Amino acid sequence: MSMVIPFSQCKARPDEDGHQFWLKDHLVAVAKGWGKTDGLYRERLFFLGGLCHDVAKGRKKWQDNLDGPKGSRPPHAAPGALVYSFYAARIIDFWRDQGKIDRNQEQVLKVVAVQVIRDIFDHHGELGDIEQDVPWLHMPGKNLSLYDLDLDGFHRFISGYIHEISSFDKPSFEIIEQWGKSFRKSWPRWANIGRVIPKLCSSLSLNKLDLEKKMCIRNDTARFISADRLHAARITEVYLEPKSAHEAVARLDTYCGEKAASLLRQDPGAQEIIERRATAQAQSLQQYRNRPTERFYALSLPTGLGKTLTSLRIALQACVEGRCHRIIIYAAPYISILSQATNEIRNATGLEVLQHHHLSMLSEDEFDDKDVLIIESWQAPVVTTTFNQLFRALFPYRAQDLVRMPAMEKAFIIIDEPQIIDSTTWNLFLAQMNTVAQELDCQVLFISATLPPFEYAGIEPPYDIKTTVRVPSRYYMQYLNDIAAENDVAEGVTTALPLSVCAIMNTVRDAGEVYRQVKDRIKSKQSCLLNLDEIIHLDRKSIQDSKTMLFNLNGLMTPIHKDFTIDAISWCLQHKMATAVISTQIIEAGVDLSFHRGIRARAIHPSHIQFAGRVNRHGEGDAVAVIIMNFLRDGKMDSRKWVYTSSIEREETDSLLGQCDGWDEATSLTMLYKYYKATFERNPNTTLLNYYSRAAIGQWSVFAGIEPFSKWYPTISVFVPWPDTNTLTAILDWYRDCLPEKGSTVQRVLRLMARFGIRSVEEIYEKYVDREFRKSLDFVQRKQFMALLQQFLVSVGEKMTGFAYPTLEYPILCLRDANLYSIETGLAHLVGQEDREIYF
């Protein structure tokens, strides 16, 4: 029996629907996606990398197990990297000996080869550092052995594309094995990236920092990963052509007209705000047309002037004129904002909109591996995604994270509410986005009413898209300097009723206590009070004006619970019901809710302004009050420090508040400028920019996994079986009667439960701890099951784990008693024994 399979007969993956996936075809496709045979010498090394990356799939042992489970096949990434190093070294030596490259170029190309070696080694796992020894150092010898690979056939194969190789002797597996041992001695010199940086600076006419930034955009790696994944799945890349963009513009104009007409029917006095929105959009579009070739833009529109649709109109214009012909990418901080924007973009343009976040697989649809990859690689004319997913492309931890970066090339990227990004990460994010815009030839538009400064990131400031539209002050803010406790906030809420009122507290504990006191006060007045449990059974026909609706929103609720609560609040406000909401920062930014009164526990100034945007949002009448209270827990402790950890930001906020007792909407923005100027002068938050020098020389771990929001406290996921199956069905019925355009999440949860044969919500956790069940799931099913499970998870601090079953075996715990969870407050009513408040 032959010890090898002819290379030309090897396959890259099992047959599918009668289609055969030949290994040689896959290697060529990846090589063409990664490099060129007739390009620069570095591009030729990339092309060689594509030809070599999966060569070890040609091993007989790998081919014999082609249709078996993946675990039965020997590893192929490490031997692929070894084979590449063998050929790359000989080609570089050949170019040097032929006088085609000088010594400096040789050193640079060896660094390129090292980076390709690392990419091939990592291309199915985590992105590792370039260290002082070869990446396969600690791999078992059997995983590197190529005795059952047709090396002669492979040598002939790559000689057909890289002609220099035809002059090399054909290697045996013993020669490559010996090469791997000897290469260990050369590796430290090859991998000394620091020594070539001055040479690159000189040849590219860049200063050191700009070069380091350029080196930290993993675009070369991304081309490789994308070419590998998309070819294997037979996915064709998507583009937004000018014709389609032009049709979307026409539909957007019609949509805006219909929306304005609908608003006028509801409120004849809305003509003024409608005209302002139209003018703001027209002027913003013209400002873009005046400077259509910038990389960075900033659009600061007052809340309620339609910044999402305005930014979308600008993005479509860029696509109509062919400057951005890839896709439109819209990124927002939270899923609640994202879902709202996704629906509006889809309805406004008629374009296919792909929504990508960690719960994207929550669907009963028949997904396969290809569908998952389409989502992860952003293959749609419009993609809406979270900051977390965007950061994974900019600061990837795993090779798979990079599959979306090619979609950013020549794209138009909208960043909504960027001020929510943690201040310590802000400048690094800006610097990375700026370099991405240059390297990938894309345009970026930041939109918010409260944009932080750009000048501390070491980049050119964005082109500021300004309009002459001004709105009358929709609110006036008052700061009450006297110390306020929970009872003072509760009194403020109940006094505002029957007008709709929202109070934002800084912590779950504070919000829970104020909620309890408000509830007691309303009941003591013999008022008819309804909470979320009763609203489930309330329909359009049973609305009574005398009823008061009371809601609590906090971070100790399940995702499905929070979504339903926000929708119920919106429904009550639409029907002008007496509505009181006690919440944490969940609805502070981006959520389209508008109250008649607002109360805010003292926080930091950007949060004050963001919250003010939830009050009289559409200018329904005269300016209304937003009260900032000098809240101390129990009248003694400033609990905001557990959420707003920067003492500088708190101090500068207090300084501003101390200068005036009240101010209007326009003055709020002036104060915001002073706040940012003062806080960034005291702490410019440039520390993370120092990471560039380390990541550029191969210490990628300093960048890998950087996230938009700080996680300075440990959390543990707890499964909560609420809502139960009957309640889920009742909630779906409520959506169908009250909000038929929503409720898709609940519907998907129920259908996915049925698909997995799960009859009750409790069974979801039982399936999670059932090893045999999880083993029976394929890749797509596992993703769908985890998305289902995550709808019922609450992240708690370590001190709350006593309410869950202890286990050393599973990272997700289960609530001891379902009755501990409240339909009104989630787990918030259990908070109160901790030394520090860390939930928000």
C-alpha positions in Angstrom: 0.0 0.0 0.0 1.3 3.4 -0.9 2.4 5.6 2.0 1.2 8.8 0.3 -1.7 10.0 -1.8 -0.7 11.9 -4.9 -0.9 15.6 -4.1 -3.1 16.3 -7.1 -5.7 13.9 -5.7 -5.9 15.4 -2.2 -9.0 17.2 -1.0 -9.3 20.2 1.3 -12.6 19.2 2.9 -15.3 16.6 2.4 -17.5 16.6 -0.7 -20.7 18.6 -0.5 -23.7 18.3 -2.7 -21.6 16.6 -5.4 -19.0 19.3 -5.3 -15.4 18.2 -4.7 -13.0 20.5 -2.9 -9.5 19.9 -4.3 -6.7 20.9 -2.0 -4.6 22.4 -4.9 -7.5 24.6 -5.9 -8.0 25.9 -2.3 -4.3 26.7 -1.9 -4.2 28.7 -5.2 -7.3 30.6 -4.3 -5.9 31.6 -0.9 -2.5 32.5 -2.4 -4.2 34.8 -4.9 -6.2 36.4 -2.1 -3.1 36.9 0.0 -0.4 37.9 -2.4 0.8 38.1 -6.0 3.3 36.1 -8.1 4.4 39.2 -10.0 4.2 41.8 -7.3 6.6 43.1 -4.7 8.9 40.6 -3.1 6.8 40.7 0.2 3.7 40.0 -1.9 5.4 36.9 -3.4 6.1 35.7 0.1 2.4 36.1 0.9 1.5 34.1 -2.2 3.9 31.4 -1.1 2.2 31.4 2.3 -1.1 30.8 0.6 0.3 27.8 -1.3 1.8 26.3 1.9 -0.8 27.1 4.6 -2.8 23.9 4.3 -0.2 21.6 2.7 -0.3 19.2 5.6 -3.9 18.4 4.7 -2.3 16.3 2.0 -1.0 13.8 4.6 -2.4 10.3 4.1 -3.6 10.2 7.7 -5.5 13.5 7.2 -7.0 12.4 3.9 -8.0 9.0 5.3 -10.0 10.7 8.0 -11.5 13.3 5.7 -15.1 12.3 6.5 -14.4 11.6 10.1 -14.7 14.0 13.1 -12.2 16.9 13.0 -10.4 15.5 16.1 -9.4 12.4 14.2 -7.3 14.5 11.7 -3.7 15.4 12.6 -3.0 19.1 13.1 -2.1 20.9 9.8 -1.3 24.5 10.7 2.1 23.8 12.4 3.6 21.6 9.7 2.3 24.1 7.1 4.2 26.8 8.9 7.3 24.6 8.9 7.1 23.8 5.2 6.6 27.5 4.4 9.7 28.4 6.5 11.8 25.9 4.4 10.8 27.3 1.1 10.7 31.0 2.2 14.3 30.7 3.4 15.5 29.3 0.1 13.7 31.9 -2.0 15.1 34.7 0.0 18.6 33.2 -0.3 18.0 32.8 -4.0 17.0 36.5 -4.4 20.0 37.6 -2.5 22.5 35.4 -4.4 21.0 36.6 -7.7 21.6 40.2 -6.6 17.9 41.0 -6.7 17.8 42.2 -3.1 20.4 43.9 -0.8 21.1 43.1 2.8 18.6 45.6 4.2 15.9 44.1 1.9 16.9 40.6 3.0 16.4 41.5 6.6 13.0 43.0 6.0 11.9 40.0 3.9 12.9 37.6 6.7 10.7 39.6 9.1 7.8 39.3 6.6 8.5 35.6 6.4 8.4 35.3 10.2 5.0 37.1 10.3 3.7 34.7 7.7 4.9 31.8 9.7 3.1 33.1 12.7 -0.1 33.7 10.7 -0.1 30.2 9.3 0.6 28.6 12.7 -2.3 30.6 14.2 -4.8 30.6 11.4 -7.2 28.3 13.3 -6.6 29.6 16.8 -5.4 32.5 18.9 -3.0 35.1 17.4 0.2 34.6 19.2 3.3 36.7 19.9 6.5 36.5 17.9 8.9 35.1 20.5 12.5 34.1 20.7 11.9 30.6 19.4 9.9 29.0 16.6 6.1 28.7 17.4 6.1 24.9 17.0 8.8 24.4 19.6 6.7 22.5 22.0 4.6 20.5 19.5 5.0 16.7 19.5 7.2 15.5 16.7 4.4 13.3 15.3 2.4 16.4 14.6 5.2 17.9 12.5 6.1 14.7 10.6 5.4 14.7 6.9 6.4 11.1 6.0 2.9 10.5 4.5 2.8 13.6 2.4 3.5 13.7 -1.3 6.3 16.2 -1.1 7.4 15.6 -4.7 4.0 16.4 -6.0 3.7 19.5 -3.8 7.1 20.7 -5.0 6.0 20.3 -8.6 2.8 22.1 -7.7 4.3 25.2 -6.2 7.1 25.3 -8.9 4.3 26.0 -11.4 3.5 29.3 -9.7 6.8 30.4 -8.2 9.4 29.6 -10.9 12.5 30.0 -8.7 11.5 26.9 -6.8 11.9 24.7 -9.9 15.7 25.2 -9.5 15.7 23.9 -6.0 16.2 20.2 -5.1 13.0 18.4 -4.1 13.0 18.0 -0.3 12.3 14.8 1.6 10.5 14.8 4.9 13.8 14.1 6.7 15.4 17.2 5.1 12.4 19.4 6.2 12.6 17.8 9.7 16.3 18.6 9.9 15.6 22.1 8.6 13.1 22.7 11.4 15.8 21.9 14.0 18.5 24.1 12.4 16.0 27.0 11.8 15.7 27.3 15.6 19.2 28.8 15.6 18.3 31.4 12.9 14.9 32.3 14.3 16.0 35.0 16.8 17.8 36.9 14.1 14.9 36.5 11.6 12.4 37.5 14.3 14.2 40.7 15.4 11.6 43.1 14.1 13.1 46.0 16.0 16.2 46.2 13.8 14.3 46.6 10.6 11.9 49.3 11.8 14.5 52.1 11.0 15.0 50.7 7.5 11.2 50.6 6.9 10.8 54.2 8.2 13.4 55.3 5.7 12.1 53.3 2.7 8.4 54.3 3.4 9.2 57.9 4.5 7.3 57.4 7.7 8.1 58.4 11.3 8.5 55.6 13.8 5.0 55.9 15.4 3.2 56.1 12.1 5.0 53.0 10.9 4.2 51.1 14.1 0.5 52.0 13.7 0.6 50.8 10.2 2.2 47.5 11.3 -0.5 47.0 13.9 -3.3 46.9 11.4 -3.5 43.1 10.7 -4.7 43.6 7.1 -2.2 41.2 5.6 -3.3 38.5 8.1 -6.9 39.4 7.4 -6.6 38.9 3.7 -5.2 35.4 4.4 -7.9 34.5 6.9 -10.7 35.9 4.7 -9.4 34.1 1.6 -9.1 30.9 3.4 -12.6 30.9 5.0 -14.6 32.4 2.1 -13.1 30.1 -0.5 -13.7 27.0 1.6 -17.3 28.1 2.1 -17.8 29.2 -1.5 -18.9 32.7 -0.4 -18.8 35.5 -2.9 -17.9 38.9 -1.5 -20.7 41.5 -1.4 -20.5 45.1 -2.7 -23.0 48.0 -2.6 -23.0 49.2 -6.2 -23.8 52.8 -7.0 -27.1 51.8 -8.8 -28.4 50.0 -5.7 -27.3 53.0 -3.5 -29.1 55.4 -5.8 -32.3 53.3 -5.5 -31.9 53.3 -1.7 -31.6 57.1 -1.7 -34.9 57.4 -3.5 -36.5 55.0 -1.0 -35.0 56.9 1.9 -36.5 60.2 0.7 -39.9 58.5 0.4 -39.6 57.0 3.9 -38.7 60.3 5.5 -41.7 61.9 3.8 -44.1 59.2 5.0 -42.6 59.4 8.5 -43.1 63.1 8.7 -46.7 62.8 7.4 -47.4 60.2 10.1 -46.0 62.4 12.8 -48.1 65.3 11.6 -51.3 63.3 11.8 -50.5 62.4 15.4 -49.3 65.9 16.4 -50.1 68.9 14.1 -47.7 71.0 16.1 -44.8 68.8 14.9 -44.3 70.8 11.7 -41.5 72.8 13.1 -39.3 69.9 14.3 -40.0 68.1 10.9 -38.7 71.1 9.0 -35.6 71.3 11.2 -34.9 67.6 10.6 -35.2 68.0 6.9 -32.9 71.1 6.9 -30.3 69.4 9.1 -30.2 66.5 6.8 -29.9 68.6 3.6 -27.2 70.8 5.1 -25.2 67.9 6.5 -25.3 66.2 3.1 -24.1 69.4 1.4 -21.2 69.7 4.0 -20.1 66.2 3.0 -20.3 67.0 -0.7 -18.1 70.0 -0.1 -15.4 67.7 1.3 -16.0 64.3 -0.1 -12.5 62.8 0.2 -11.8 63.1 3.9 -11.2 60.0 6.0 -12.7 61.2 9.3 -16.0 63.1 9.7 -17.8 64.2 12.8 -21.6 64.9 12.9 -22.9 66.5 16.1 -26.6 67.0 15.9 -28.9 67.7 18.9 -30.8 64.7 20.1 -34.0 64.2 18.1 -32.9 65.7 14.8 -32.5 62.4 13.1 -28.7 61.8 13.2 -29.1 58.1 12.2 -31.0 58.8 9.0 -28.8 61.8 8.3 -25.6 59.7 8.6 -27.2 57.0 6.5 -28.0 59.6 3.8 -24.3 60.7 3.8 -23.1 57.1 3.6 -25.4 56.4 0.6 -24.1 59.4 -1.1 -20.5 58.1 -0.8 -21.7 54.9 -2.4 -23.7 56.6 -5.1 -20.6 58.5 -6.2 -18.4 55.4 -6.0 -16.0 56.6 -3.3 -17.2 53.8 -0.9 -18.3 50.9 -3.0 -17.9 48.1 -0.5 -20.6 48.2 2.2 -22.0 50.5 4.8 -21.2 49.5 8.4 -23.1 51.0 11.3 -21.7 50.4 14.8 -23.4 51.1 18.1 -22.6 50.4 21.7 -25.6 48.3 22.8 -27.9 45.8 21.2 -30.9 47.9 22.2 -29.6 50.8 20.1 -28.5 48.5 17.3 -31.9 46.7 17.0 -33.7 50.0 16.8 -31.3 51.4 14.1 -31.3 48.1 12.2 -35.1 48.2 11.7 -35.0 51.9 10.7 -32.2 51.4 8.2 -33.9 48.3 6.7 -37.3 50.1 6.4 -35.7 53.3 5.1 -33.5 51.9 2.3 -35.0 48.5 1.3 -31.5 47.1 1.4 -30.5 43.8 2.9 -29.2 44.6 6.4 -27.1 42.1 8.3 -27.1 42.5 12.1 -24.1 41.0 13.9 -23.7 40.7 17.7 -23.2 37.9 20.2 -26.9 36.9 20.0 -27.1 37.0 16.2 -27.6 33.2 16.0 -30.8 33.5 18.1 -32.9 32.2 15.2 -34.9 29.1 14.3 -33.7 29.5 10.7 -31.8 26.6 9.1 -28.3 27.9 9.5 -25.2 26.1 8.3 -21.4 26.9 8.6 -21.7 29.1 5.5 -24.4 31.2 7.1 -22.4 31.7 10.2 -19.4 32.8 8.1 -21.5 35.2 6.1 -22.5 36.9 9.4 -19.0 37.0 10.8 -17.4 38.3 7.6 -20.1 41.0 7.2 -21.2 40.0 3.7 -24.2 42.3 3.1 -24.8 45.7 1.6 -25.4 47.1 5.1 -24.0 45.7 8.3 -25.1 46.8 11.8 -22.9 45.6 14.6 -21.8 46.4 18.1 -18.7 48.1 19.3 -17.6 44.8 20.7 -17.5 43.2 17.3 -15.9 46.2 15.7 -13.1 46.1 18.3 -12.5 42.4 17.6 -11.6 43.4 14.0 -9.3 46.2 15.3 -7.8 44.3 18.2 -8.3 40.7 17.3 -7.7 37.9 19.8 -8.4 35.0 17.4 -7.6 34.7 13.7 -11.3 34.2 13.0 -12.0 37.8 14.3 -10.1 39.1 11.3 -12.5 37.6 8.8 -14.5 40.8 8.8 -11.6 43.3 8.2 -11.7 42.9 4.4 -15.3 44.1 4.4 -14.1 47.4 5.9 -12.0 48.1 2.8 -13.6 51.0 0.9 -16.5 50.9 3.3 -18.4 53.8 4.9 -18.3 53.3 8.6 -20.8 55.0 11.0 -19.9 55.1 14.7 -22.9 56.0 16.8 -22.6 57.3 20.4 -18.8 56.8 20.5 -18.6 58.7 23.8 -19.7 55.6 25.6 -16.3 54.0 24.8 -14.2 53.9 28.0 -12.1 57.0 28.3 -8.9 55.0 28.8 -9.4 53.3 25.5 -10.8 56.3 23.5 -7.5 57.6 22.1 -6.2 54.1 21.1 -9.5 53.4 19.4 -9.3 56.7 17.4 -5.7 56.0 16.4 -6.5 52.5 15.2 -9.6 53.7 13.3 -7.6 56.5 11.7 -4.9 54.0 10.5 -7.6 51.6 9.3 -9.2 54.5 7.3 -5.8 55.2 5.6 -4.8 51.5 5.0 -8.2 50.3 3.9 -9.3 53.5 2.0 -12.5 53.8 3.9 -14.5 56.7 5.4 -15.6 57.0 9.0 -18.4 59.2 10.4 -18.7 59.7 14.2 -22.2 60.8 15.3 -23.3 62.0 18.7 -24.5 65.1 20.5 -21.6 64.7 23.0 -18.4 63.8 21.1 -15.2 63.6 23.2 -12.1 65.4 21.8 -9.9 63.9 19.1 -6.8 65.9 19.5 -5.1 63.7 22.1 -5.0 60.6 19.9 -2.2 62.1 17.8 -4.3 62.3 14.6 -5.7 65.0 12.4 -9.1 66.1 13.7 -12.2 65.0 11.7 -13.9 67.3 9.3 -16.7 68.7 11.3 -20.1 68.5 9.5 -22.0 71.5 10.8 -25.5 72.8 10.2 -27.2 76.1 11.0 -30.2 74.4 12.5 -30.8 75.2 16.1 -33.6 73.9 18.2 -35.2 75.8 21.1 -34.2 74.4 24.4 -36.3 71.3 25.0 -35.1 71.1 28.6 -33.5 73.1 31.3 -31.3 71.4 33.8 -31.3 72.2 37.5 -28.8 71.1 40.0 -30.0 70.7 43.6 -26.9 71.0 45.8 -28.6 69.9 48.9 -27.9 66.3 49.8 -30.6 63.9 48.6 -31.3 60.4 49.7 -33.5 57.6 48.2 -36.7 59.1 49.7 -36.0 62.5 48.1 -35.7 60.9 44.7 -38.9 58.9 45.3 -40.7 62.1 46.3 -39.5 63.8 43.1 -40.8 60.9 41.0 -44.3 60.7 42.6 -44.7 64.5 42.6 -44.1 64.5 38.8 -46.9 62.0 38.2 -49.3 61.8 36.3 -46.8 63.2 33.8 -44.4 60.6 32.5 -41.1 60.7 34.5 -37.8 58.8 34.5 -35.2 58.7 37.2 -31.7 57.4 36.5 -29.7 56.1 39.4 -26.0 55.1 39.2 -26.2 51.6 40.7 -28.6 48.7 40.8 -28.9 48.9 44.5 -29.9 52.6 44.4 -32.4 52.1 41.6 -34.0 49.1 43.4 -34.4 51.1 46.6 -35.9 54.1 44.9 -38.2 51.8 43.0 -39.5 50.2 46.2 -40.1 53.6 47.8 -41.9 55.0 44.8 -44.1 51.8 44.7 -45.0 52.2 48.4 -45.8 55.9 47.9 -48.1 55.3 45.0 -49.9 52.5 46.7 -50.4 54.6 49.9 -52.3 57.2 47.9 -54.7 54.4 46.8 -53.8 54.9 43.2 -54.3 52.1 40.7 -50.7 50.9 40.1 -49.7 48.4 37.4 -46.3 46.8 37.0 -44.8 44.7 34.2 -46.5 41.5 35.4 -49.9 43.1 34.9 -49.0 44.9 31.7 -48.4 41.5 30.0 -52.2 41.0 30.2 -53.0 44.6 29.2 -54.2 45.2 25.6 -55.3 48.2 23.6 -58.9 47.9 24.7 -58.2 47.9 28.5 -56.1 51.1 28.8 -57.4 53.3 31.6 -56.0 56.8 32.1 -56.3 56.5 35.9 -53.7 53.7 36.0 -50.1 54.4 36.8 -47.4 52.3 35.2 -44.2 51.7 37.2 -41.1 50.1 35.8 -37.6 49.2 37.0 -34.7 48.6 34.6 -31.3 47.4 35.7 -28.3 45.2 34.8 -29.5 42.3 36.9 -32.2 41.4 34.5 -32.0 38.8 31.7 -31.6 40.2 28.1 -35.1 39.1 27.1 -36.5 40.8 30.3 -34.8 44.1 29.6 -35.9 44.2 25.9 -39.5 43.5 26.9 -39.5 46.2 29.6 -38.1 48.8 27.2 -40.8 47.9 24.7 -43.5 48.1 27.3 -42.3 51.5 28.5 -42.4 52.7 24.9 -45.9 51.4 24.4 -47.1 53.2 27.6 -45.5 56.4 26.6 -47.1 56.2 23.1 -50.5 55.9 24.7 -49.8 58.9 27.0 -50.2 56.8 30.2 -49.0 58.0 33.6 -45.6 56.2 33.5 -42.7 56.2 36.0 -39.4 54.5 35.3 -36.6 54.0 37.8 -33.5 52.8 35.9 -29.8 52.5 35.7 -27.9 53.8 32.7 -29.5 51.2 30.4 -31.7 53.8 28.7 -29.4 56.8 29.0 -28.2 56.9 25.4 -29.7 55.9 22.0 -33.0 54.5 23.2 -36.0 56.3 21.6 -38.0 57.1 24.7 -39.2 60.6 25.6 -40.5 61.6 29.1 -42.1 64.7 30.4 -39.8 65.0 33.5 -36.3 63.7 34.3 -34.4 63.1 37.5 -30.7 62.1 37.5 -28.5 61.1 40.4 -25.3 63.2 40.0 -23.0 61.3 37.7 -20.5 62.8 35.2 -21.5 65.6 32.8 -21.7 63.6 29.5 -24.1 61.2 31.3 -26.3 64.2 32.4 -26.6 65.4 28.8 -27.2 61.9 27.4 -30.0 61.4 29.8 -31.5 64.9 29.0 -32.0 63.5 25.5 -34.7 61.2 26.9 -36.8 64.2 28.1 -39.0 66.1 25.7 -37.0 64.4 23.0 -39.1 65.6 20.1 -39.8 69.1 21.4 -43.4 68.2 22.1 -44.0 71.4 24.1 -42.2 74.0 26.2 -38.9 73.2 27.8 -39.2 70.8 30.8 -37.1 70.3 33.8 -34.3 67.8 34.2 -33.3 67.7 37.8 -29.8 66.6 38.9 -29.8 65.6 42.5 -26.7 65.5 44.8 -27.6 61.9 45.6 -25.8 60.1 48.4 -26.9 56.6 49.4 -28.7 56.8 52.7 -27.8 60.5 52.6 -24.2 59.5 53.4 -22.2 57.7 50.6 -21.4 58.8 47.1 -22.2 55.5 45.3 -21.4 56.8 41.9 -17.7 56.1 42.4 -18.3 52.4 41.9 -19.5 53.2 38.3 -17.6 56.3 37.4 -14.2 55.3 38.6 -12.2 58.3 37.4 -11.8 60.8 40.2 -10.8 63.5 37.7 -14.1 63.1 35.7 -16.1 63.3 39.0 -14.2 66.3 40.2 -14.6 68.3 37.0 -18.3 67.5 36.9 -18.7 68.8 40.4 -16.7 71.9 39.5 -19.1 72.6 36.6 -22.2 72.0 38.7 -20.8 74.3 41.4 -20.6 77.2 39.0 -24.4 77.3 38.2 -27.7 76.1 39.6 -29.4 75.8 36.2 -28.8 76.0 32.5 -30.6 75.4 29.2 -29.9 72.8 26.4 -27.4 75.1 24.5 -25.4 75.8 27.6 -25.2 72.1 28.4 -23.1 71.6 25.2 -20.8 74.6 26.2 -20.3 73.0 29.6 -19.5 69.7 27.9 -16.7 71.3 25.9 -15.3 72.7 29.2 -15.6 69.3 30.8 -13.7 67.4 28.1 -11.1 70.1 27.9 -10.5 70.0 31.7 -10.5 66.2 32.1 -8.3 65.5 29.1 -5.8 68.2 30.1 -5.5 66.5 33.5 -5.4 63.0 32.1 -5.0 62.8 28.3 -5.5 59.0 28.4 -2.6 58.4 26.1 -1.0 55.5 28.0 -2.4 52.8 25.7 -0.8 54.5 22.7 2.5 53.2 24.0 1.3 49.7 23.1 2.1 50.4 19.5 5.8 50.0 20.0 5.4 46.6 21.6 2.7 45.2 19.3 4.7 46.3 16.2 7.7 44.2 17.2 5.6 41.1 17.7 4.1 41.4 21.1 0.6 41.2 19.8 -0.9 40.1 23.2 -0.8 43.7 24.4 -3.4 44.5 21.7 -5.3 41.3 21.5 -8.8 41.4 23.0 -8.9 45.1 23.9 -12.6 46.0 24.5 -14.6 49.2 24.3 -15.9 49.0 27.9 -13.7 48.5 30.9 -14.3 45.4 33.1 -12.6 46.2 36.3 -14.8 43.9 38.4 -15.2 40.1 38.1 -18.6 38.7 37.0 -20.1 35.3 36.8 -23.0 34.2 34.6 -26.1 32.8 36.3 -28.9 31.1 34.4 -32.4 32.4 35.4 -35.5 30.5 34.2 -37.6 33.6 33.6 -39.7 34.2 31.8 -41.0 30.7 32.0 -42.7 29.1 29.0 -46.2 30.2 29.8 -45.1 33.8 30.4 -43.1 33.7 27.2 -46.3 32.7 25.3 -48.2 35.5 27.1 -45.6 38.1 26.2 -45.7 37.0 22.5 -49.5 37.4 22.6 -49.0 40.9 24.0 -46.6 41.8 21.3 -49.0 40.6 18.6 -51.8 42.8 20.1 -49.9 45.9 21.1 -46.6 46.0 19.1 -47.0 43.7 16.1 -43.9 45.1 14.5 -41.7 43.8 17.4 -41.5 40.7 19.5 -39.3 38.8 17.1 -36.9 37.8 19.9 -39.6 36.1 22.0 -40.8 34.3 18.9 -37.3 33.1 18.0 -36.7 31.9 21.5 -39.9 29.8 21.5 -39.2 28.4 18.0 -35.6 27.6 18.9 -36.7 25.8 22.0 -39.1 23.7 19.9 -36.3 23.0 17.5 -34.1 21.6 20.3 -37.0 19.6 21.8 -37.0 21.8 24.9 -40.4 22.0 26.5 -39.7 24.4 29.4 -37.2 27.2 30.1 -35.7 25.2 32.9 -34.8 22.5 30.4 -32.4 24.9 28.7 -30.0 24.7 31.6 -30.5 20.9 31.8 -29.4 20.6 28.2 -26.4 22.9 28.9 -25.0 20.6 31.6 -25.8 17.5 29.5 -22.5 16.6 27.9 -24.1 14.1 25.5 -26.6 16.7 24.2 -23.8 19.2 23.6 -21.7 16.6 21.9 -24.6 15.9 19.5 -24.7 19.5 18.3 -22.8 20.6 15.2 -20.9 23.9 15.0 -24.0 25.9 14.0 -26.3 24.2 16.5 -23.9 25.0 19.3 -23.9 28.6 18.4 -27.7 28.7 18.2 -28.0 26.9 21.5 -25.6 29.3 23.3 -27.5 32.3 21.8 -30.7 30.8 23.3 -29.0 30.2 26.7 -27.7 33.7 26.8 -31.2 35.2 26.7 -31.6 33.9 30.2 -28.3 34.8 31.7 -27.5 37.5 34.3 -24.0 38.6 35.1 -23.5 38.9 38.8 -20.6 39.8 41.1 -18.8 37.1 43.1 -20.7 38.1 46.3 -24.1 37.1 44.7 -23.0 33.6 43.7 -24.5 32.3 47.0 -27.9 32.6 45.3 -26.8 30.0 42.6 -25.9 26.4 42.7 -22.2 26.0 43.3 -20.3 24.0 40.7 -16.7 23.6 39.8 -17.5 22.0 36.4 -19.5 24.6 34.5 -18.7 28.3 34.1 -22.4 29.2 34.0 -24.2 28.7 37.3 -28.0 28.3 37.8 -30.2 30.3 40.2 -31.1 28.2 43.2 -34.7 29.1 43.2 -36.7 30.6 40.3 -38.8 32.5 42.9 -35.7 34.6 43.8 -36.1 36.4 40.4 -38.6 39.2 40.3 -40.6 40.2 37.2 -40.3 43.7 38.5 -36.7 44.0 39.4 -34.9 40.9 38.3 -32.3 40.1 40.9 -31.9 43.8 42.0 -33.9 43.3 45.2 -31.2 40.8 46.4 -28.5 43.5 46.3 -27.8 45.3 49.5 -25.4 43.2 51.5 -22.3 43.9 49.5 -19.6 46.2 50.8 -19.3 48.0 47.4 -21.9 48.5 44.7 -20.6 47.1 41.4 -23.7 46.4 39.3 -25.0 49.0 36.9 
